Structure formats: structure tokens, C-alpha cells
């Protein structure tokens, strides 16, 4: 197959879930199929690094783009533009005219079989009518993230604005699913939600994967009572979860285990997070070249997310490292894990603290949880396995399109 893959927000470096999943699937697919990638990179980054990492792709084209930050003049302009548009502001700010023109040129010149729209923010950058069938790769149910943000907002005016945002996001997301030849989700829960939202859409699922060769125990000894969280801190659900953990959960843990420490590993932590962490004696690393040494130190790996969607790759990475893990229901949502066997599940702050304390006091239980999780991901969730399933879905989308074309159908 000749596939055009469109991904806003970049693919490299591999420091966040969206990069990891897409990059590894593209890398595996490019061994057997002809892939062209159109993406963005942050201004100042060198796109040649990505090209070097995907040598089997026919072409990798990247444009500099930084989305407008909350509180900036560009964000205010994006907000104003979105008010008179069907696009929610979070999609409006990811419109990249140069990328849109490049995609249109490639589709006009080359005979692609299929276009993969990677994440919802790729959709506004595809010129209609679509020249080839589109597979919509839905890593998250985006409107669900924004609805949960609305439900957890502190102020009435925030809840009101977020209410508007998630409803506009839901309408646009539903339209994208309806128009795509096939929508691929990353969990059964997401598939069920999208299928109920858009009954006429064709929605399937692929599993989450992990690089089991890269994320593996390295023989390093854990630091007693060390808690670790990893994730891109510029993503609001990660920041929200850690802020609440430091404020409402960590003090309870330290009352029971005075020596408990927390390390937060991830790019672009906010000034707010750094300030709270400094007051609480929490280590915040910022960007690191390799998260594995920090994960290896963890006695317990924590995922205290309250909002989010899709599946959290960080959990599979922690399990592949053989770590005992405590997560909220949202944090482990959509993953084929059994609470009590592969990890401990806790949602309320007091419950989460008790689960962490119980593991800190029980090294045998920590080892058993880590071993069970590691066995699961190594046996079933390598990226090669995930990519094979994705290729099957691509072939199904193409076959569906050809069948519809032969029958004269004008549907997606």
C-alpha cells in the first residue's frame, strides 16, 4: 500500500505517548509498505533527526509550528476565530496552512491508496473533498478529555468555557468519524464510546504497544520509598494529576512512610508545578535524555490521572520495567489489565495513598505485581504486533473504499 500519513504535533523525540505510538507504527509499516509522512516540528528543532530515524519512508516532510499557548495573544486570536467557526479552539490553533498545501500537492501528484489522519487535529488540515479514503487514527476520544476537564474545573467561568469547548469538540469529532472510511481507536472503551456517538461510523480498535527491548529491567536497585511519575508535563492531564498528588496524596503517604520521596520526570513542567514541588520537597527533572534510570529507581510507579482519554503508554512502560504500579481508573483506562493482579487501582486521594503505602511496606507484593505486568506486556504487546494489526486495518479501509466505489456508493 502507498500511505500518506498526516500527523500534527510532531513525531520526534520519543518523549510523549502520541509520538511513541505513531512513530513505532510508522517505522514498522515502512518495512513492507510505501509511506510518506507529513508532520510538524517545534520551531528551533531539527527535522533532519526525524528523517534519519525513518530511513525506509519514501519521504518525511516537516513544517515548524508551535500551537498558541493559553494566555498568549495568539491564543486570544485563536479563541476569537473559533467562536465563529465549527472548530473548537484546540483544533483551530493547529491549522497549519503550509502543511495543508503540502498534503494537497502530494495527493494531487502521487497515487496514494490511503491517507492516515493521525489525531483529530489532522482532519482540519485535509482539503475536502478527500482525494483518497481516510483512516482516522483516534488515540484519544478528544471530547471526553475536555468534558472531564470541565467537570474538574475550579471556577464556574472555567466550567462554562470548557462546556462550550467539549461540546464543539464532540460535534467535530463525530463528523470526523462519520466521514472517515474507518476510525481506529486504541481501546475497547473508546471504540464503544465512538460507536455510540456515531452509529453509522465504522470503528475498530488496535492494542497499545511498548518497546519491550528498550523498556526492560537493567539490574539497578530501587531507591527505598521512591515514587516516580513520568510523562510530558506540558499535557494538562499529567500536570493536573501530579498537582493533586502533591497536594492531596503525598502528605498522607509521608505520614505513614516519612522517607517517601517523589520524582516527576517529563518535559516542560510549568512554573506552578515547580513552585509547588519545591515547597513539598519533590524533585522535578524537566526534559531528560532517558527516562529509564529514573523509572529503575522507583519502588512504586504512580499514575494519578483524573482526566484523559485513549490509553496511557507510560503504564506499559512501567510494567515492562517490572515496576509495581498504582493508578487511577482513568490512568489505566482502556488497558487489558486486571486490578490486583497487574497493578493496584485507586481513585480517591485517601485510597490512593493507602495503596501506595501498602506496597511500600510489602516488597514481596511489589515484586509479584511487577512480574505479572512485565509478563503480560512482553507476551502480547510489542510494537511489531501492534503494527501488523494496524496494517490489517489499513487494508480493510482500502477494501471497503474499493467496494463502495464499485457499487457506486457515495458514503465514507
PyMOL commands that set and color helices and strands:
alter all, ss='L'
color gray80, all
select helices_A, chain A and resi 17-29+48-53+73-83+89-92+97-109+120-125+142-152+156-179+188-197+236-256+271-280+292-296+313-320+349-360+363-380+383-407
alter helices_A, ss='H'
color red, helices_A
select strands_A, chain A and resi 2-7+34-41+59-64+114-118+133-138+182-185+203-205+226-230+261-265+283-286+300-303+325-327+344-345
alter strands_A, ss='S'
color yellow, strands_A
deselect
rebuild
show_as cartoon
